Amino acid sequence: MFENLADLKIYEAGKPIELVVREYGIEPKDIIKLASNENPYGPPPKAIQAVKQTANLMHRYPDDSFYELKEGLAKKFDIKDSNIIIGAGSDQVLEFAIHAVMPKKVLMARITFAMYEIYSKQFGAKILKTPSSMHNLDEFYEIYKQEKPEIIFLCIPNNPLGECLDAKDVYEFIEKIDEETLIIIDGAYQEFASFKDKNKEIKPKDVLKYQNVLYTGTFSKAYGLGGMRVGYGIANEFIIKNLHKLRPPFNITTLSLKAAIEALKDEEFVKIGIEKNFEEMKKYEKFAKEHNLKYIESYTNFIVLYIKNSTLIAQNLLKKGIIVRDMASYGFDALRITIGKKEENEKLFTILKGLIN
Ligand SMILES: *Cc1c(COP(=O)(O)O)cnc(C)c1O
């Protein structure tokens, strides 16, 4: 039994605050979590209000058409409701897409979001990876020509490395791919990338003209709703209609739905968070230069710093109540650090300085 799952790994989520409380006896208020790319400024105030007001409707299922949320997204992206599917996180939309295709082969960058591989292996797919760790579209195209995978994943910008393809290169690439292959553009950090550099902006509306492109986005990162589990997929009606065949009813909760609807109305909160993210990121770059650490230029809300003995350093940070992501399991010594609030970052710099010297 379960032979088909033999070489499937369990997804390693960022360590939760609760674990550090239990294992190190540190008070929750003294723990700094910079491991899961959450919004350090919290949820949008309007979403908090809405959830409080909706608490007395917990016994009701949500409006399963997700009408109001889709209206909000449709307006934001200048598309139609029928181009949108809602998922419990964009993870669930990825799952629908992979399930819908049941691919024999999938193609992705060597180091990218782990769920692409995990979901694909559930259907026995062969995983093809580019030689380069970061996205290199020439390599993608070479492998595509030889192998003709049914799905190609592009993580723009890429988690966990932070690099980002130029939108024009992505569109050129799409034009060269047969309509038999589904291209999934994971835009989990697009809000950050398009703020930093307009050349990186993938407009969901622009993917609608392709028969074979699915764009996914999430409320978990810039919108500060990681714990509510809301994401979306955007594509032409044919793709969306088929993905809906796989969606269970009420796949997000009554409270999540309200939170996401209101978060969309709190654009100012989201924008300020993104601005602060890049202000703080500059301090990480300065810290890296001062300590001779290499880093990857990031278009997201995290940064990868190359640090010797990263596993040991991550463990020592944890003992001080700071949770970061060790990259050693990807085969190189580095830390992926979510950009926190000013005070959080300063505390990290102070402790990290002591550990690397
Ligand atoms: C966080 C993340 C997601 C999805 O997160 P959800 O919380 O499931 O919406 C998808 N792709 C990447 C690359 C991510 O980093």
PDBQT file of the ligand as one rigid body, heavy atoms in Angstrom, charges set to zero:
ROOT
HETATM    1  C1  LIG A 401       2.830  31.442  -0.061  1.00  0.00    +0.000 C 
HETATM    2  C2  LIG A 401       2.877  30.926  -1.431  1.00  0.00    +0.000 A 
HETATM    3  C3  LIG A 401       1.756  30.392  -2.088  1.00  0.00    +0.000 A 
HETATM    4  C4  LIG A 401       0.420  30.158  -1.563  1.00  0.00    +0.000 C 
HETATM    5  O1  LIG A 401       0.097  30.468  -0.346  1.00  0.00    +0.000 OA
HETATM    6  P1  LIG A 401      -1.392  30.249   0.139  1.00  0.00    +0.000 P 
HETATM    7  O2  LIG A 401      -1.293  30.667   1.550  1.00  0.00    +0.000 OA
HETATM    8  O3  LIG A 401      -1.752  28.826  -0.073  1.00  0.00    +0.000 OA
HETATM    9  O4  LIG A 401      -2.239  31.150  -0.692  1.00  0.00    +0.000 OA
HETATM   10  C5  LIG A 401       1.881  29.976  -3.393  1.00  0.00    +0.000 A 
HETATM   11  N1  LIG A 401       3.030  30.084  -4.028  1.00  0.00    +0.000 NA
HETATM   12  C6  LIG A 401       4.123  30.581  -3.456  1.00  0.00    +0.000 A 
HETATM   13  C7  LIG A 401       5.346  30.668  -4.244  1.00  0.00    +0.000 C 
HETATM   14  C8  LIG A 401       4.089  31.011  -2.136  1.00  0.00    +0.000 A 
HETATM   15  O5  LIG A 401       5.200  31.471  -1.571  1.00  0.00    +0.000 OA
ENDROOT
TORSDOF 0
